Amino acid sequence: MGSSLKLLYHCFFRYVAIIMNCDVSILYQAAYFSRLV
């Protein structure tokens, strides 16, 4: 469980890094979504 969760976070942060280069507003949406989870 712990290892899969680490992989999930790794993929999420890579996705966020890509989004940051494209559109910062989407980053705010991701932050809002992470607060819901």
PDB file of N, H, CA, C and O in Angstrom:
ATOM      1  N   MET A   1       0.843  -1.197   0.000  1.00  0.00           N
ATOM      2  CA  MET A   1       0.000   0.000   0.000  1.00  0.00           C
ATOM      3  C   MET A   1       0.879   1.248   0.000  1.00  0.00           C
ATOM      4  O   MET A   1       0.644   2.180  -0.769  1.00  0.00           O
ATOM      5  N   GLY A   2       1.893   1.262   0.865  1.00  0.00           N
ATOM      6  H   GLY A   2       2.084   0.505   1.490  1.00  0.00           H
ATOM      7  CA  GLY A   2       2.749   2.437   0.972  1.00  0.00           C
ATOM      8  C   GLY A   2       3.509   2.715  -0.317  1.00  0.00           C
ATOM      9  O   GLY A   2       3.636   3.865  -0.737  1.00  0.00           O
ATOM     10  N   SER A   3       4.020   1.637  -0.952  1.00  0.00           N
ATOM     11  H   SER A   3       3.916   0.703  -0.611  1.00  0.00           H
ATOM     12  CA  SER A   3       4.805   1.818  -2.170  1.00  0.00           C
ATOM     13  C   SER A   3       3.923   2.333  -3.305  1.00  0.00           C
ATOM     14  O   SER A   3       4.351   3.188  -4.080  1.00  0.00           O
ATOM     15  N   SER A   4       2.698   1.822  -3.408  1.00  0.00           N
ATOM     16  H   SER A   4       2.350   1.127  -2.778  1.00  0.00           H
ATOM     17  CA  SER A   4       1.795   2.265  -4.468  1.00  0.00           C
ATOM     18  C   SER A   4       1.387   3.715  -4.245  1.00  0.00           C
ATOM     19  O   SER A   4       1.189   4.462  -5.203  1.00  0.00           O
ATOM     20  N   LEU A   5       1.262   4.111  -2.989  1.00  0.00           N
ATOM     21  H   LEU A   5       1.423   3.504  -2.210  1.00  0.00           H
ATOM     22  CA  LEU A   5       0.902   5.485  -2.678  1.00  0.00           C
ATOM     23  C   LEU A   5       2.040   6.418  -3.065  1.00  0.00           C
ATOM     24  O   LEU A   5       1.808   7.519  -3.564  1.00  0.00           O
ATOM     25  N   LYS A   6       3.285   5.968  -2.831  1.00  0.00           N
ATOM     26  H   LYS A   6       3.474   5.073  -2.426  1.00  0.00           H
ATOM     27  CA  LYS A   6       4.442   6.766  -3.230  1.00  0.00           C
ATOM     28  C   LYS A   6       4.459   6.968  -4.730  1.00  0.00           C
ATOM     29  O   LYS A   6       4.752   8.061  -5.216  1.00  0.00           O
ATOM     30  N   LEU A   7       4.140   5.901  -5.469  1.00  0.00           N
ATOM     31  H   LEU A   7       3.902   5.014  -5.075  1.00  0.00           H
ATOM     32  CA  LEU A   7       4.123   5.977  -6.929  1.00  0.00           C
ATOM     33  C   LEU A   7       3.037   6.947  -7.385  1.00  0.00           C
ATOM     34  O   LEU A   7       3.238   7.706  -8.333  1.00  0.00           O
ATOM     35  N   LEU A   8       1.900   6.922  -6.718  1.00  0.00           N
ATOM     36  H   LEU A   8       1.737   6.305  -5.948  1.00  0.00           H
ATOM     37  CA  LEU A   8       0.801   7.815  -7.061  1.00  0.00           C
ATOM     38  C   LEU A   8       1.210   9.268  -6.865  1.00  0.00           C
ATOM     39  O   LEU A   8       0.957  10.109  -7.728  1.00  0.00           O
ATOM     40  N   TYR A   9       1.847   9.566  -5.725  1.00  0.00           N
ATOM     41  H   TYR A   9       2.053   8.883  -5.025  1.00  0.00           H
ATOM     42  CA  TYR A   9       2.315  10.924  -5.466  1.00  0.00           C
ATOM     43  C   TYR A   9       3.360  11.339  -6.483  1.00  0.00           C
ATOM     44  O   TYR A   9       3.371  12.486  -6.930  1.00  0.00           O
ATOM     45  N   HIS A  10       4.245  10.412  -6.855  1.00  0.00           N
ATOM     46  H   HIS A  10       4.236   9.480  -6.492  1.00  0.00           H
ATOM     47  CA  HIS A  10       5.297  10.711  -7.824  1.00  0.00           C
ATOM     48  C   HIS A  10       4.682  11.116  -9.160  1.00  0.00           C
ATOM     49  O   HIS A  10       5.100  12.096  -9.777  1.00  0.00           O
ATOM     50  N   CYS A  11       3.689  10.353  -9.597  1.00  0.00           N
ATOM     51  H   CYS A  11       3.350   9.556  -9.097  1.00  0.00           H
ATOM     52  CA  CYS A  11       3.031  10.654 -10.871  1.00  0.00           C
ATOM     53  C   CYS A  11       2.273  11.971 -10.775  1.00  0.00           C
ATOM     54  O   CYS A  11       2.264  12.758 -11.721  1.00  0.00           O
ATOM     55  N   PHE A  12       1.639  12.210  -9.632  1.00  0.00           N
ATOM     56  H   PHE A  12       1.646  11.571  -8.863  1.00  0.00           H
ATOM     57  CA  PHE A  12       0.857  13.442  -9.447  1.00  0.00           C
ATOM     58  C   PHE A  12       1.742  14.668  -9.516  1.00  0.00           C
ATOM     59  O   PHE A  12       1.399  15.652 -10.170  1.00  0.00           O
ATOM     60  N   PHE A  13       2.898  14.610  -8.832  1.00  0.00           N
ATOM     61  H   PHE A  13       3.177  13.810  -8.300  1.00  0.00           H
ATOM     62  CA  PHE A  13       3.792  15.773  -8.817  1.00  0.00           C
ATOM     63  C   PHE A  13       4.416  15.990 -10.186  1.00  0.00           C
ATOM     64  O   PHE A  13       4.676  17.131 -10.569  1.00  0.00           O
ATOM     65  N   ARG A  14       4.662  14.914 -10.935  1.00  0.00           N
ATOM     66  H   ARG A  14       4.451  13.987 -10.624  1.00  0.00           H
ATOM     67  CA  ARG A  14       5.180  15.064 -12.301  1.00  0.00           C
ATOM     68  C   ARG A  14       4.119  15.733 -13.164  1.00  0.00           C
ATOM     69  O   ARG A  14       4.435  16.585 -13.994  1.00  0.00           O
ATOM     70  N   TYR A  15       2.860  15.348 -12.968  1.00  0.00           N
ATOM     71  H   TYR A  15       2.603  14.656 -12.293  1.00  0.00           H
ATOM     72  CA  TYR A  15       1.758  15.948 -13.713  1.00  0.00           C
ATOM     73  C   TYR A  15       1.649  17.427 -13.384  1.00  0.00           C
ATOM     74  O   TYR A  15       1.464  18.254 -14.277  1.00  0.00           O
ATOM     75  N   VAL A  16       1.762  17.761 -12.112  1.00  0.00           N
ATOM     76  H   VAL A  16       1.912  17.089 -11.386  1.00  0.00           H
ATOM     77  CA  VAL A  16       1.689  19.157 -11.677  1.00  0.00           C
ATOM     78  C   VAL A  16       2.837  19.956 -12.277  1.00  0.00           C
ATOM     79  O   VAL A  16       2.649  21.100 -12.691  1.00  0.00           O
ATOM     80  N   ALA A  17       4.018  19.362 -12.327  1.00  0.00           N
ATOM     81  H   ALA A  17       4.170  18.432 -11.991  1.00  0.00           H
ATOM     82  CA  ALA A  17       5.181  20.056 -12.888  1.00  0.00           C
ATOM     83  C   ALA A  17       4.947  20.382 -14.365  1.00  0.00           C
ATOM     84  O   ALA A  17       5.312  21.459 -14.836  1.00  0.00           O
ATOM     85  N   ILE A  18       4.344  19.457 -15.077  1.00  0.00           N
ATOM     86  H   ILE A  18       4.047  18.582 -14.694  1.00  0.00           H
ATOM     87  CA  ILE A  18       4.045  19.686 -16.493  1.00  0.00           C
ATOM     88  C   ILE A  18       3.005  20.792 -16.637  1.00  0.00           C
ATOM     89  O   ILE A  18       3.127  21.656 -17.505  1.00  0.00           O
ATOM     90  N   ILE A  19       1.985  20.764 -15.787  1.00  0.00           N
ATOM     91  H   ILE A  19       1.885  20.062 -15.082  1.00  0.00           H
ATOM     92  CA  ILE A  19       0.927  21.765 -15.846  1.00  0.00           C
ATOM     93  C   ILE A  19       1.477  23.152 -15.525  1.00  0.00           C
ATOM     94  O   ILE A  19       1.072  24.143 -16.134  1.00  0.00           O
ATOM     95  N   MET A  20       2.401  23.220 -14.565  1.00  0.00           N
ATOM     96  H   MET A  20       2.730  22.415 -14.070  1.00  0.00           H
ATOM     97  CA  MET A  20       2.972  24.515 -14.171  1.00  0.00           C
ATOM     98  C   MET A  20       3.628  25.194 -15.365  1.00  0.00           C
ATOM     99  O   MET A  20       3.625  26.421 -15.462  1.00  0.00           O
ATOM    100  N   ASN A  21       4.186  24.407 -16.267  1.00  0.00           N
ATOM    101  H   ASN A  21       4.188  23.410 -16.188  1.00  0.00           H
ATOM    102  CA  ASN A  21       4.834  24.976 -17.445  1.00  0.00           C
ATOM    103  C   ASN A  21       3.798  25.450 -18.461  1.00  0.00           C
ATOM    104  O   ASN A  21       4.097  26.295 -19.305  1.00  0.00           O
ATOM    105  N   CYS A  22       2.603  24.919 -18.383  1.00  0.00           N
ATOM    106  H   CYS A  22       2.361  24.232 -17.697  1.00  0.00           H
ATOM    107  CA  CYS A  22       1.589  25.249 -19.382  1.00  0.00           C
ATOM    108  C   CYS A  22       0.634  26.328 -18.874  1.00  0.00           C
ATOM    109  O   CYS A  22       0.511  27.386 -19.490  1.00  0.00           O
ATOM    110  N   ASP A  23      -0.029  26.072 -17.773  1.00  0.00           N
ATOM    111  H   ASP A  23       0.070  25.213 -17.272  1.00  0.00           H
ATOM    112  CA  ASP A  23      -1.032  27.010 -17.285  1.00  0.00           C
ATOM    113  C   ASP A  23      -1.090  26.945 -15.761  1.00  0.00           C
ATOM    114  O   ASP A  23      -1.391  25.897 -15.190  1.00  0.00           O
ATOM    115  N   VAL A  24      -0.805  28.057 -15.116  1.00  0.00           N
ATOM    116  H   VAL A  24      -0.561  28.908 -15.581  1.00  0.00           H
ATOM    117  CA  VAL A  24      -0.774  28.082 -13.659  1.00  0.00           C
ATOM    118  C   VAL A  24      -2.177  27.939 -13.077  1.00  0.00           C
ATOM    119  O   VAL A  24      -2.341  27.415 -11.976  1.00  0.00           O
ATOM    120  N   SER A  25      -3.175  28.395 -13.800  1.00  0.00           N
ATOM    121  H   SER A  25      -3.042  28.820 -14.695  1.00  0.00           H
ATOM    122  CA  SER A  25      -4.543  28.329 -13.282  1.00  0.00           C
ATOM    123  C   SER A  25      -4.966  26.880 -13.052  1.00  0.00           C
ATOM    124  O   SER A  25      -5.720  26.592 -12.122  1.00  0.00           O
ATOM    125  N   ILE A  26      -4.490  25.983 -13.883  1.00  0.00           N
ATOM    126  H   ILE A  26      -3.878  26.217 -14.639  1.00  0.00           H
ATOM    127  CA  ILE A  26      -4.833  24.569 -13.717  1.00  0.00           C
ATOM    128  C   ILE A  26      -4.198  24.039 -12.435  1.00  0.00           C
ATOM    129  O   ILE A  26      -4.734  23.137 -11.790  1.00  0.00           O
ATOM    130  N   LEU A  27      -3.040  24.616 -12.070  1.00  0.00           N
ATOM    131  H   LEU A  27      -2.604  25.349 -12.594  1.00  0.00           H
ATOM    132  CA  LEU A  27      -2.383  24.203 -10.831  1.00  0.00           C
ATOM    133  C   LEU A  27      -3.274  24.522  -9.632  1.00  0.00           C
ATOM    134  O   LEU A  27      -3.351  23.743  -8.682  1.00  0.00           O
ATOM    135  N   TYR A  28      -3.949  25.680  -9.684  1.00  0.00           N
ATOM    136  H   TYR A  28      -3.887  26.313 -10.455  1.00  0.00           H
ATOM    137  CA  TYR A  28      -4.860  26.039  -8.599  1.00  0.00           C
ATOM    138  C   TYR A  28      -6.021  25.062  -8.540  1.00  0.00           C
ATOM    139  O   TYR A  28      -6.480  24.711  -7.453  1.00  0.00           O
ATOM    140  N   GLN A  29      -6.501  24.618  -9.696  1.00  0.00           N
ATOM    141  H   GLN A  29      -6.128  24.903 -10.579  1.00  0.00           H
ATOM    142  CA  GLN A  29      -7.588  23.645  -9.723  1.00  0.00           C
ATOM    143  C   GLN A  29      -7.127  22.328  -9.117  1.00  0.00           C
ATOM    144  O   GLN A  29      -7.886  21.670  -8.406  1.00  0.00           O
ATOM    145  N   ALA A  30      -5.872  21.937  -9.398  1.00  0.00           N
ATOM    146  H   ALA A  30      -5.255  22.471  -9.976  1.00  0.00           H
ATOM    147  CA  ALA A  30      -5.331  20.697  -8.846  1.00  0.00           C
ATOM    148  C   ALA A  30      -5.197  20.808  -7.330  1.00  0.00           C
ATOM    149  O   ALA A  30      -5.455  19.850  -6.600  1.00  0.00           O
ATOM    150  N   ALA A  31      -4.787  21.998  -6.863  1.00  0.00           N
ATOM    151  H   ALA A  31      -4.578  22.776  -7.455  1.00  0.00           H
ATOM    152  CA  ALA A  31      -4.651  22.210  -5.425  1.00  0.00           C
ATOM    153  C   ALA A  31      -6.023  22.137  -4.752  1.00  0.00           C
ATOM    154  O   ALA A  31      -6.161  21.577  -3.664  1.00  0.00           O
ATOM    155  N   TYR A  32      -7.030  22.705  -5.408  1.00  0.00           N
ATOM    156  H   TYR A  32      -6.918  23.160  -6.292  1.00  0.00           H
ATOM    157  CA  TYR A  32      -8.385  22.660  -4.867  1.00  0.00           C
ATOM    158  C   TYR A  32      -8.895  21.223  -4.819  1.00  0.00           C
ATOM    159  O   TYR A  32      -9.544  20.814  -3.856  1.00  0.00           O
ATOM    160  N   PHE A  33      -8.591  20.459  -5.876  1.00  0.00           N
ATOM    161  H   PHE A  33      -8.064  20.791  -6.658  1.00  0.00           H
ATOM    162  CA  PHE A  33      -9.019  19.066  -5.938  1.00  0.00           C
ATOM    163  C   PHE A  33      -8.337  18.248  -4.844  1.00  0.00           C
ATOM    164  O   PHE A  33      -8.959  17.380  -4.231  1.00  0.00           O
ATOM    165  N   SER A  34      -7.060  18.526  -4.604  1.00  0.00           N
ATOM    166  H   SER A  34      -6.555  19.231  -5.102  1.00  0.00           H
ATOM    167  CA  SER A  34      -6.330  17.778  -3.582  1.00  0.00           C
ATOM    168  C   SER A  34      -6.906  18.055  -2.196  1.00  0.00           C
ATOM    169  O   SER A  34      -6.832  17.207  -1.307  1.00  0.00           O
ATOM    170  N   ARG A  35      -7.480  19.249  -2.015  1.00  0.00           N
ATOM    171  H   ARG A  35      -7.539  19.938  -2.737  1.00  0.00           H
ATOM    172  CA  ARG A  35      -8.106  19.573  -0.730  1.00  0.00           C
ATOM    173  C   ARG A  35      -9.390  18.779  -0.545  1.00  0.00           C
ATOM    174  O   ARG A  35      -9.762  18.455   0.583  1.00  0.00           O
ATOM    175  N   LEU A  36     -10.066  18.465  -1.637  1.00  0.00           N
ATOM    176  H   LEU A  36      -9.763  18.728  -2.553  1.00  0.00           H
ATOM    177  CA  LEU A  36     -11.303  17.700  -1.539  1.00  0.00           C
ATOM    178  C   LEU A  36     -11.023  16.245  -1.172  1.00  0.00           C
ATOM    179  O   LEU A  36     -11.802  15.611  -0.460  1.00  0.00           O
ATOM    180  N   VAL A  37      -9.903  15.726  -1.668  1.00  0.00           N
ATOM    181  H   VAL A  37      -9.270  16.241  -2.246  1.00  0.00           H
ATOM    182  CA  VAL A  37      -9.589  14.317  -1.423  1.00  0.00           C
ATOM    183  C   VAL A  37      -9.173  14.105   0.025  1.00  0.00           C
ATOM    184  O   VAL A  37      -8.870  12.980   0.422  1.00  0.00           O
TER     185      VAL A  37
END
